[in-house]
Amino acid sequence: MMPPGSLALATPRGGRPPAARQSRFRGGKLGFSFVRLTMAFLVAAAPGRPQAQEDVPFITTPDVVTLAMLELAGVGPQDNVVDLGSGDGRIVITAARRFGAHGLGVEIVPELVAASRQHARAAGVAERAVFVEQDLFATDLRQATVVTMYLLPAVNLQLRPRLLALKPGTRIVSHDWDLGDWRPDRSLSLDVPDKAIGKDKRSTVHLWVVPAPVQGLWCSEGLRLEIAQRFQRFSASFTAAGATVPQAVVDGQVGAAELNAPGEATGTRARLRLEDAALTLAEATGALAAWQGRSFSRAGASGCARA
Ligand SMILES: C[S@@+](CC[C@H](N)C(=O)[O-])C[C@H]1O[C@@H](n2cnc3c(N)ncnc32)[C@H](O)[C@@H]1O
């Protein structure tokens, strides 16, 4: 697609006139998918950020890295890809053109938004690759199935609580920068001879899958399940009614709708499935074998009534 850095000359790296800073996306002739995506994502300005500003300079993700990001996230025609700080539009346009996805690019520099729309038209994907001039911190991400980012560590960390609160299963891919102690589910590094910055000419791509929020107390008849969760790791203790010590404590990985404790060290393996706000012990061995098939619901304000 576009040669890397091809828009650098059109992009002011310093300040912009106040009118441009305050301008907001104004729709022209809107196709159906354009309306569907933009209306779903646009929101009012983020609290505490009275005036939009650039938090990261414009540097392009080289095409080989763009492909690696979209492949790592397993992007396909069913996906809504949102690129936060979309630059010249390459990630969203590639997601639409090569992977058949719908995409939204959120970019604060008006010239880059205009250029991205032009590139999307030239690539024949303007219906599915939509660009808005907007502060990324003011973007409603709830419709996204994939979020892509090439930002900076501090910006990633600022975004982290919002990313973690997205629908479980949403994939997040970041070029180079991670999310602090929310460890990626997968990472890969690749040689990038045409990378515009850095002297080792390599890029790293990280993938996170938003885990289900399962922390807290869950109840079943005569049995309590207490889960401590830190990002995609969990520890769960199962305690029978009246008992003071748990029958079993297991730990493992939280996915979008499943918790897996392999139990290699303890001999007690557990797989819990999350469905319709209930956790079901779908597989259990060792100390939990007798409770296989049990379902748990979240405790009320007064804890577990009969456990
Ligand atoms: C490093 S570039 C990445 C561009 C593109 N995503 C890519 O990977 O090629 C970061 C982009 O974020 C934009 N940006 C910075 N702060 C922003 C903000 N608060 N809201 C929206 N876009 C922002 C910059 O203008 C720049 O184009």
The ligand as an SDF file (V2000), in Angstrom:
LIG
                    3D

 27 29  0  0  0  0  0  0  0  0999 V2000
    2.8370    6.3780   16.1530 C   0  0  0  0  0  0  0  0  0  0  0  0
    1.5120    6.9920   15.1630 S   0  0  0  0  0  0  0  0  0  0  0  0
    0.7300    5.4860   14.6530 C   0  0  0  0  0  0  0  0  0  0  0  0
   -0.0510    5.6280   13.3580 C   0  0  0  0  0  0  0  0  0  0  0  0
   -0.7140    4.3340   12.8790 C   0  0  0  0  0  0  0  0  0  0  0  0
   -1.5510    3.7370   13.8950 N   0  0  0  0  0  0  0  0  0  0  0  0
    0.3210    3.3390   12.4750 C   0  0  0  0  0  0  0  0  0  0  0  0
    0.5550    2.4180   13.2650 O   0  0  0  0  0  0  0  0  0  0  0  0
    0.9030    3.4930   11.3820 O   0  0  0  0  0  0  0  0  0  0  0  0
    0.4030    7.6160   16.4140 C   0  0  0  0  0  0  0  0  0  0  0  0
   -0.7490    8.4320   15.8600 C   0  0  0  0  0  0  0  0  0  0  0  0
   -1.5860    8.7760   16.9330 O   0  0  0  0  0  0  0  0  0  0  0  0
   -2.1000   10.0850   16.6870 C   0  0  0  0  0  0  0  0  0  0  0  0
   -2.5170   10.6190   17.9840 N   0  0  0  0  0  0  0  0  0  0  0  0
   -1.7430   11.0720   18.9890 C   0  0  0  0  0  0  0  0  0  0  0  0
   -2.4790   11.4450   20.0440 N   0  0  0  0  0  0  0  0  0  0  0  0
   -3.7800   11.2030   19.7090 C   0  0  0  0  0  0  0  0  0  0  0  0
   -5.0010   11.3790   20.3960 C   0  0  0  0  0  0  0  0  0  0  0  0
   -5.0670   11.8590   21.6340 N   0  0  0  0  0  0  0  0  0  0  0  0
   -6.1360   11.0020   19.7660 N   0  0  0  0  0  0  0  0  0  0  0  0
   -6.1010   10.4990   18.5060 C   0  0  0  0  0  0  0  0  0  0  0  0
   -4.9530   10.3330   17.7930 N   0  0  0  0  0  0  0  0  0  0  0  0
   -3.8000   10.6720   18.3960 C   0  0  0  0  0  0  0  0  0  0  0  0
   -0.9350   10.8110   16.0760 C   0  0  0  0  0  0  0  0  0  0  0  0
   -1.3480   11.9590   15.3710 O   0  0  0  0  0  0  0  0  0  0  0  0
   -0.3420    9.7170   15.1920 C   0  0  0  0  0  0  0  0  0  0  0  0
   -0.8620    9.7700   13.8950 O   0  0  0  0  0  0  0  0  0  0  0  0
  1  2  1  0
  2  3  1  0
  2 10  1  0
  3  4  1  0
  4  5  1  0
  5  6  1  0
  5  7  1  0
  7  8  2  0
  7  9  1  0
 10 11  1  0
 11 12  1  0
 11 26  1  0
 12 13  1  0
 13 14  1  0
 13 24  1  0
 14 15  1  0
 14 23  1  0
 15 16  2  0
 16 17  1  0
 17 18  1  0
 17 23  2  0
 18 19  1  0
 18 20  2  0
 20 21  1  0
 21 22  2  0
 22 23  1  0
 24 25  1  0
 24 26  1  0
 26 27  1  0
M  CHG  2   2   1   9  -1
M  END
$$$$
